[in-house]
Amino acid sequence: MNDGGIVDGNMSGNRNAGKINENSACGKVWLAGAGPGDAGLLTVKAAHLIEKADVIVYDALISAEVLSRISQNTETIYVGKHSGNHPVPQHEINQILVREAKKGKKVLRLKGGDPFVFGRGGEELETLISEQIPFEVVPGITSSVAVPAYAGIPVTHRDYTSSFHVITGHARKDGTLSIDFDSLVRLNGTLVFLMSVSSMEKILKGLTDAGMDPDMPAAVLERGTTARQRRVTATVGTLKAESDRAGIRTPAIIVVGKVCALADELHWAEDRQLGGRQFLLTRPRQNISALAGRLRNLGAQVIEMPAIHTEAVCPNEPLKSALERFRQHREGKWLVFTSPIGVNVFFDTLKEMKMDLRSVFGGNGKVRIGAIGSATADSLCEYGLIPDAVPGTYNAGELGKELAEMSEPGEYVLIARAEKGSPDLIPPLTDKGLLVDDIALYRTVYEINPLLKEEVIRMLQNGEIDAVTFTSASTVRGFVRAMGESGMDYHSVRAVCIGEQTARAAAEYGMQIEIADQASMDAMVEKITELFGKKQLK
Ligand code: SAH
């Protein structure tokens, strides 16, 4: 992928490049499609731009799952609706793009689906050209094809149709449609109507008045490609009544044609193990993706809203002194870790201090390594250290007991972990007569994502989020803090927790508790699948 443009402002490929390069202070606009909702349908290029842009100008169709990929350090401008539900006028959006680019910024204009399919992308480019602002266009996956695909409707099929047509159902101010129904019916292709829910009756009548068989299969597809997608299949004669019965609302598309009848056989999206399910993940961003990826692979939609992040203690003089004591200690000694993040931060800090592991381990006493659980042990293995002690139960008290059992009085224990780690670890060690240094490597900082907050509150209140996952008590507290003074009632929130301690924190807010059988990501996925998965795979 040519991603040089956004990284270094290279404007090759733009027909205005020559003129505009002279004005090096000018930024650039990427007009990109975000696809129809499922974040997996972002193009590689759009996903990259979301990470690299200085400012993202987005509208109402961008799903929460896509929004959750935007870093908090990226500025965002919402142009979906003004307060009071009025759409932001197009000329105002154009001016925002011009203004931001002229500040020298990399501007990502993110639109639902494809930017040129009823997206007014052309108009935005005309403004940019008149202001001599460089741009690129990144096509997106359009709802007109992807939404039927996720409903099991191929827009073409050799046996039924050889063309498909995408039509706007948007009515003029006087309520009439500018659609040539006679021509459409004669085409004999699949007809896809966007922006068509409120004009459904007129569209269907227009088709039958122009001679279409009222028994022609038809479908209306709501919020396609998302966890909440719904499909109503009927005929041109019955679709309106069936759609009303189901309470279909915008955004939805109407599909008319014989291919609609295939949906009953070819549907698949909601049949995936976690199809139709939506989860909110609150892990720190450093390690959110493994869990998110696995849930997505099972068909779930996943909103990532990190509730905490970690910050290394830097510089870390206490660690430096403790490592010196460790080196000089002549009896046996333990180096103990209680989280994978702790392991990573430990080695980063050593690097920062330009300290070689051989000098740390090089003294006289025998060195042993302790890890609280399998994930921490795995992280240590990545650095070439295989722990000597890993308790069967993931719990600070158990780790303390096991270390004490394996040691003789007078041995030295250096615990390298988070600030305010569980106090339960220490008493078994000191009772045994071990010398203990409990060193803070990193601290937990709560994160608030204002971009997602309101949308997440709305989704939780509407029951659109099946469960929230918590992997530590601090993620619970961070999540509640992020929800702010929203007056949220947490009783309806189903909390899938990694262990007892996390569950206790969630229970304090009255959440419905589920606890993974073990403190691991595998066990979290298993628990979620057991609770929310389809009993039988298709
Ligand atoms: N540029 C967009 C379309 C913008 S017009 C694209 O290429 O998809 C907005 C209309 O798109 C909505 O009224 C609806 O008809 C349709 N639409 C967009 N996303 C949709 C979705 N996830 N499910 C159903 N319809 C959708």
Residues whose N, C-alpha, C, O or C-beta is under 5 A from the ligand:
A	BS01	SAH	P36 G37 G112 G113 D114 P115 V117 F118 G119 T142 S143 S144 V147 F193 L194 M195 S196 L221 E222 R223 G224 P251 A252 I253
